[in-house]
């Protein structure tokens, strides 16, 4: 009887651990086009990334950006200190995706699980942005240049959005993608370095 009870408890513990680890790693995502900092780390293009190289989909922080959300200087890591390497400007040496100002572009997110979604929003830095310093709200144009509402629907595992890159952008910039979740207090943050 004791052996059966012990085996049942052990089995239940394994099942619970499996369910918890699956759910905590499930509803996540990051931008793959333009290539995000976490994607570069996952691919091994950029090294010295810490935990994010194993969990590029896990940059989940408080929602409500820009009024709320991660503090200035911690935006690219979603306010998570374990992913602080994403906030490190690396002297402006992050690889970039080449874009053309004023033209249409297809943004792509890769999800590891879909989630009830409020919207996806895209922000871009102001002309003259200093890519050698950590990102702050003051560095970004105040309004998103693209908002894609989902009204609580779940996006597909690969979700794309077409939008026009703001005109008049030159040089190096950063695009911040924010995926706001409808049924939790969180959002996912993804920073992509670009060159016009």
C-alpha positions in Angstrom: 0.0 0.0 0.0 2.8 2.4 0.9 4.6 1.6 -2.3 1.5 2.3 -4.4 0.8 5.6 -2.5 4.5 6.7 -2.9 4.4 5.8 -6.6 1.1 7.7 -7.1 2.6 10.8 -5.3 5.7 10.6 -7.4 3.7 10.2 -10.6 1.5 13.2 -9.7 4.6 15.3 -9.0 6.1 14.5 -12.3 2.8 15.3 -14.1 2.4 18.6 -12.2 6.0 19.6 -13.0 5.6 18.8 -16.6 2.3 20.8 -16.9 3.8 23.8 -15.1 7.0 23.8 -17.2 5.0 23.5 -20.4 2.6 26.3 -19.5 5.3 28.7 -18.4 7.2 28.2 -21.7 4.2 28.1 -24.0 2.6 31.5 -24.7 5.6 33.4 -25.9 7.1 35.0 -29.0 9.6 37.3 -30.6 10.1 39.2 -33.9 12.1 37.4 -36.5 11.7 40.0 -39.2 13.2 42.5 -38.8 15.6 40.2 -36.8 15.3 41.0 -33.1 18.1 41.0 -30.6 16.9 37.9 -28.9 16.7 36.1 -32.3 20.3 37.1 -33.0 21.3 35.6 -29.7 19.3 32.4 -30.3 21.0 31.9 -33.7 24.4 32.4 -32.2 25.1 35.4 -34.4 25.6 37.5 -31.2 27.4 35.8 -28.3 27.5 36.6 -24.6 23.8 36.8 -24.4 23.1 34.7 -21.2 19.8 32.9 -20.7 18.1 34.7 -23.6 19.9 32.5 -26.1 17.9 29.5 -24.8 14.6 31.4 -24.3 14.3 34.0 -27.1 10.5 33.9 -26.8 10.4 34.8 -23.1 10.8 38.6 -23.0 7.5 39.1 -21.1 7.0 42.1 -19.0 4.2 44.3 -17.7 1.8 45.7 -20.3 0.6 49.2 -20.9 3.6 50.6 -22.8 4.4 53.5 -23.0 2.4 54.8 -20.0 3.4 51.7 -18.0 5.5 48.6 -18.8 9.3 48.2 -18.3 11.3 51.0 -16.9 13.5 53.1 -19.2 16.8 51.4 -19.8 15.1 47.9 -19.4 12.6 48.0 -22.3 14.4 45.6 -24.7 14.5 43.0 -21.8 10.9 43.6 -20.8 12.2 44.8 -17.4 13.7 41.3 -16.7 17.1 41.5 -15.2 17.9 37.9 -16.3 17.8 39.2 -19.9 19.6 42.4 -19.3 22.0 41.6 -22.2 19.2 42.7 -24.5 19.4 46.3 -23.1 23.2 46.5 -23.5 23.7 48.7 -26.6 27.1 46.9 -27.2 28.5 50.2 -28.3 26.0 50.3 -31.1 27.3 47.1 -32.6 24.1 45.0 -32.7 23.6 43.6 -36.2 21.0 45.4 -38.3 18.3 44.7 -40.8 18.4 47.1 -43.8 15.1 48.9 -44.4 13.9 51.7 -46.7 12.2 54.7 -45.2 8.6 55.3 -46.4 8.2 51.8 -47.9 6.0 48.9 -47.0 7.5 46.1 -44.8 6.2 42.8 -43.5 6.9 42.3 -39.8 7.0 38.7 -38.6 6.6 37.2 -35.1 7.3 33.6 -34.3 5.2 32.3 -31.4 5.8 29.2 -29.4 2.1 29.3 -28.5 -0.7 31.7 -29.4 -2.5 33.8 -26.8 -5.6 35.9 -26.6 -4.3 39.2 -27.9 -5.2 42.9 -27.6 -2.8 44.1 -30.3 0.6 44.3 -31.7 2.3 47.8 -31.8 5.5 49.0 -33.4 7.5 52.0 -32.3 10.6 53.5 -33.8 13.4 55.7 -32.5 13.6 59.4 -33.4 16.1 60.6 -35.9 19.4 61.3 -34.1 18.9 58.3 -31.7 22.1 57.4 -29.9 22.5 53.6 -30.4 25.3 53.5 -27.8 22.9 54.1 -24.9 20.1 52.0 -23.4 16.6 52.6 -24.9 14.3 55.0 -23.2 10.8 56.2 -24.0 12.2 59.7 -24.9 14.2 57.9 -27.6 11.0 56.7 -29.4 8.5 58.6 -31.5 5.6 59.0 -29.1 3.0 57.1 -31.0 3.3 53.6 -32.7 3.7 53.8 -36.4 1.7 50.6 -36.8 -1.0 49.1 -34.6 -2.6 45.8 -35.4 -5.7 45.1 -33.3 -6.7 41.5 -32.4 -9.7 42.2 -30.1 -8.9 39.1 -28.0 -8.4 36.7 -30.9 -5.4 34.3 -30.9 -2.8 34.9 -33.6 -1.3 32.0 -35.6 2.1 30.6 -34.6 3.7 32.7 -37.3 2.0 36.1 -37.5 2.8 38.8 -40.1 1.8 42.4 -40.3 2.3 44.7 -43.3 2.9 48.4 -42.6 4.7 51.4 -43.9 8.0 52.4 -42.4 7.8 56.1 -41.4 9.3 58.3 -44.1 12.3 60.6 -43.3 14.2 58.0 -41.3 17.9 57.9 -42.0 20.8 56.1 -40.4 20.6 53.6 -37.6 17.4 53.1 -35.6 15.6 50.6 -33.4 12.1 49.2 -33.8 10.3 48.1 -30.7 7.6 45.5 -31.2 5.1 45.1 -28.4 2.7 42.1 -28.3 0.0 42.9 -25.7 -1.8 39.9 -24.2 -5.5 40.3 -23.5 -6.0 37.9 -20.6 -3.0 38.6 -18.5 -1.2 41.7 -17.2 1.7 41.2 -19.5 3.1 42.0 -23.0 6.1 40.7 -25.0 8.8 43.0 -26.0 11.1 42.7 -29.0 13.8 45.1 -30.1 15.2 45.1 -33.7 18.1 47.2 -34.8 17.7 48.5 -38.3 19.7 50.6 -40.8 18.1 53.0 -43.3 
